[in-house]
Amino acid sequence: MQQRDNSKEPGKAWIAAWCFAVIMASVTVTTPLWQYYEQRYGFGPTGVSVAFGAMTVGVFIALPLLGGLSDAWGRFRVMNIAIVIDLIATATLLIPGFAPLLLARVLQGCAVALTVSSAPPAISEALSHDGESHPALTASISTVANLGGLGLGSLLAAIVVSTVGNPFVAPFLAFAVLLCVTLILCARLGIRDGNRLSFHVRLPKVPDGNLRAYLGAGLCGLASFAAFSVYASLGPGILHDTFSIHSALAGPILYCSVMACSAVGQLILMRLKLTYRRITGIALFVAGFALVYVALSGHILAVFIVGSLLLGLGSGLVLAEGSRIVTAHSHRETAAASQAGFFMMGYVGMVLPIIALAALIGAVGITAAFVITGAALSLLVAVGIVATV
């Protein structure tokens, strides 16, 4: 059967972005709940780190094997599969026990892997007209959906628990409803994706002749994800220990604010010339870490918030630039496989630098640890941006 090309169907880009955001939101639903899990199972900070990292296990398993699947099966068909996997993961979170929690996080990682590799190409194809692509707009929409979802998931879960209670049931039921709505929106488009159902492992693919730019984009993604994960994993502890803020909503609000600033700010700055966007991204990234250092040294909450927002904005610009490079150099037939490699590098940044930062905090203290981490990540950003030129 001839596949129908409905990539330019109005609204398709926004449905793909919505799916992207909801899947990413479901991943951070557990972020404000770790304290409850600690109390319920008594596994301490080490158990939290293991549970948090289990999601990346699913990502690293699924991205190399299935990251290019939507190149063969169709973008929305694969996103539908991701939503179903995420619904199974959400149901698994309702089962008491540490093992179901770990299994659910691995399944969430698989859903994320399928989504991050299929949603950006779907957005790009929907925005293309008469053969003309819009990589900067695609990167901005994808980044807003990605980061906006991560921020909103944590905040919405915290609000549900604060208003309804029952932290082991209510947040997951709320997100199950969101996932079902998303599945309804995506189902029709998935059915119309065509009959391409052949399967073989599709490893991440470097766009032809662009290894240097591709690796540079990956470094941008790695550094950006590392900066964001600081607030996802360590933000509540910093607010509690350094600034004596004990509200359960404080950490999620900070994380959501950083993500919102990143998402909205880079949309505003998208119209800057490319060179200015790159310079602005690096400058804001470095300035953000510098202000966070000043705030931690002097215990100045206002400076910490401003530095966090600037770091979020800089990270968003850097991540969008990496995504733009990958989108601009990818071929439609292998776009998902190229996105898979980019996000694999990004998710390395979500895990390894945070483990290193936690170890540094224990060894040299929080202020010195942030100086070392900030300098290392800033260097990665600079190298990554230069490599993409």
N, C-alpha and C positions, 0 to 999 in steps of 0.2 A: 504493500500500500504506500502510495506517495505521502510523505509526511507534510502536513499542512504547516506553512510558515506563518505562525501567528505571533511572532516575536514582537511585532509592532502594535499589538492590540492595546488600545488605550487603558491605562490603569494597571497594566501588567507589572511595570517596574515598581509601583507602589505596593502591590500585593506581595511581590518578592521581598521588598524592604520590610514590610510588616512581618512576614514569616521570619526573616532574619532577626528582627528585633525580639519577637516572642520567644524564639528558640534560645537566644542569648539571655533573655530575662529569666527563663526557667532554670538556667544554669546557676544563677546567683541567688535563687530563692533560698538556698540554705545558708547564705552568708551571715544574716543576722541571727541564725538559729544555732550556731555552733556552741554557744554557751549553754543552751538547753541540752544539746547532745552530750556535752561534757558532764553535766549534772546527771543526766539519765543513765549514761553508761560508764562514767568515771574514767574515761580514757585519756584525759588531759590534753595538753597542747600537741603532743606527738600524734595522738589519734586524730586530732583536727587536721594536722598537716597531711597525714596519710589519706584522710577522707577528701580533703581539698585536692590533693594531687591525683586521686583516682580518676577524676574527670579527664585529666591530661593523658592518662593511660589509654582511655578510649579514643582520644584524639589521635595519639601516635600510632595506634593500631589501625584505625579506620582511614586516616588521611592517605598513607602510602598505598593502601590496598584499594580503597573505594573513592578516593578524592576525585578521580577523573570520570566517575561513573556517569555523571550527567551529560558528559560529551557524547555518550552512546545512548543513554536512556531518555534524555530530555530533562531540562532543568526542574520543572515543576513536579514531574513524576518522582524525582529523587528527593525533592523537598517534602513531598507527601510522605515518603518513607521515613524521612527524618522526624516529621511530626508524630507519626505513629510510634517510632522508637522512643521519642520523648514522652509520649503519653504512657507507655509501658514503664519508663523510668519513674515517672511521677506516681504511678500506682504502686511501684515497688517501694517508694519512700514512705508509703503508709504502713508498711510492714515493720513491726518493731525488730530491732537487732542491728548490730554493727555490720554484719555480712550483707543484709539487704541494702543498707546505706551505701556500702562500697559498690555493690552491683549496680545500683541506680546511678551512681556517679560515673561509672564506666559507660553505661548506656547513654547518659547525657553527653559524654565525650564523643561517642559515635554519632549522635544526632548533630552535634556541633560540627564535626568533620564533614558530614554530608552537606550541611547548610552553608558553611563558609566557602566551600568550593563550588557550589551551584548557584547561590543567590547573587553574588557579584556578576557572573556572566549573564544571568537572566536579566539583571538590571541594565547591563551594558547593551544587550541585544534589543531590549525594549526601547531604549533611548536612541538607538541608531536609526538614521533616516537616509535613504538613498545612498547607502554605503558609507555615510559619514558617522564616525563614532564620536563619543564625548567622554573620553577617559577621566577628565577632571571632575565632571559632574557625576559620573558613575562612582568614582572613588569617594566623593563627598557623601553621596546618598548611602553608599555601603558603610562608610565609617560612622555616619550618624546612626544608622540602624544597629550596627554592631555595638558601639559604645553606649548609645541610648538604651538599648535593651539590657546591657550589663548593669547600668546604673539603676534603671527602673525596677529590675527584678529584685534587687536587694531592698530598695525603698518600699515597694509594694508589699513585700513579705513582712517587713517590720511594721508597717501600718496595719496589716491584717491581724498580726499577732497582738498589737497594742490595743486594737478595738474589739476583736472577737475572742482573742485568747487561743488556747489549744494549738500550740506551735507545731505539733507533730501531725496535724490534720488540716487545719483551716488554710494555711498558705498553699498547700499542694492541691486542694480542691479548687481554690481560686485560679491557679495556673492551669489546672486541667480544663477549666471552662475556656480560658484564653486559647489553649491549644486546640480545643474542639472547634471554636470559631474560626481559627486559622486554617484548620483542615478543610472546613466547608468552603472557605474562600479559594483554597488552592486545588481542591479536588477536581473541579471542572477543567482547569488549565492542565492538570496532570493527565487527565483522560485524553486530552487533545494533543498531547506531546508526540504522538505517533506510535509506530510499531517497533522501534529500535530496541530490542530486548536481548541482544547478544551480550555476553558477559565475559570479560577477562580482566585480570589485574591491570590497572592503569596507573603506573608509577608517576610521581610528580615530574613534570616536564619543564625544562628550561626553554623559554622562547628562543627561537633560532638566532644564534649569533649575539645573544645579549646576556651572557653569563655574568659579566661584571655588573651590569645594571641590575640584574635579577638578584645577585647576592647583596648588592647595596640596598635594594628594596627590602630584602630579608632582614638586614641589620636594623633598618628603620623600624620594621615591625617588631623585632626582638626587643629593642630598647623601649618602644612605646608600650608594649604589653607588660614589660617589667615595671615601668613607672605606674601603670594602672593597677597592677597586682599588689603594689605596696599598700594602696588604700583599701583594696579588697581584703587583704589578709592581716595587715599590721595597723591599719588606720584606727579601728576601735581601741586597740591596746595603747596606741600613742595618745589618743584623746583621754583615755582613762588614767594612764600612768604619768604622763607628762603634764597634762593640763587639768587633771582632776575633774573630768566631765564623765559622769556615770550614767547618763541617759542611754537606754537601749537603742534609741533612734539616732543618736549622735553619729555613730559610725556609718550607718546606711545613708544618712542625709549628706555627710561629707563626701562619701563615695559617689552618690548620685549627682551632687553638685559638681564634682570634678568631671564626671562624664558629660553632664549637661553643658558645662562650659566648653569642653572639648568639641562636642557635637555642634552646638549652635555657633560657637566662635569661628570654627573653621569654615562653616557655611558662609558666614559674613566676610571672612578674609579670602574666600575662594576667588574673588574677582581680582585680587592682586596679581601682578605679573609673576610668572613662575619663579624667577630668580628671587624676587622679594618674598614670596611665600616660603621658599627654602630658608632664606636668611632669617626670616621672622620665626619660623619653626625652631631652628637651632637656638636662636637668642632667647625665646620664651622657655624652652626646655632647660637651658643652663640657668637662666634667671630664676625659674621656679625652684630648682634644687638649691640654689644659693639662698633664697629667702627661707626655705624650709630649714636650712642649716642655721640661719640667724634666729629663727623662731625657736628651734629646739635649744639653742645655746642660751637664749635669754628668757625662755618660757613665755613667749609672747603669742597668744592665741590668734590675734588679728593678723599678724604677719604670717603665721602658719597657714591660715585660711587663704590669704592672698597668694602666697607661694604655691599652695596646692592647686588653686585655680589656674595660675599661670602655667604650672607644670602640665596640668590637664590640657590646656589649650595648645601648648607647644607639642605635646605628645600626639594630640589629634591631628595637627598639621603634618607632623612627621609620618604618622601612620597613613594618612590620606595620600601623601606623596609616594610612599612605597606602593600603596594600592594602585595609584595612577600609573606608575611605571609598569607594573605587571599587566594591568588592563591594556595599556597602550601597545605593548609588545606581544601580546598573546594572539594566537590564531583562534578563530571561533571553534574549530574542530578539537582543539586541545586546551581551551580556556580554563576549564575546571581543573585539569591536571596541573596547569601553571599556578592557579590559585592555591591548590593543595600544598605545593612546595613552599609558597610564600607564607601560608598560615602555619605550616610546620615550624618554620623558623621563628614565627611570632610566638607560638606556644612554648617553645624552648625558653623564651623570655619570661613567660608567665610562671615558670617553675624554678629554673636554676638560679637566677639572680636573687629571688626571694629567699631561697635556702641559704645562699651565701650571705645575704644581708642579715638574716636571723643569727647566723653563726658569728658575723662580725659584731653585732650588737652585744652578744654574750662575751666576746673577747675584748673589744675596745670601747664599748659604750655606744649609746644610740647616736650621739652627735658625730663622733668620728666615723661611725659606720655609714652614716648618710653622706658624709663628705667623700669617702672612698667610692661608695656606690654611685653617687651623683657624677663624680668625675669619670668613672668607667663608662657609665651609660651615655654621658655627653660625648665622650670620645667615639663611642660606637655610632651615635647619631651623625656626628661630623663625617666620619669615614663613610657611612652609608650614603649620605647625601652627596658627597663628592663622587662616589662610585657611580651614582646614577646620572651624573652630568654628561 
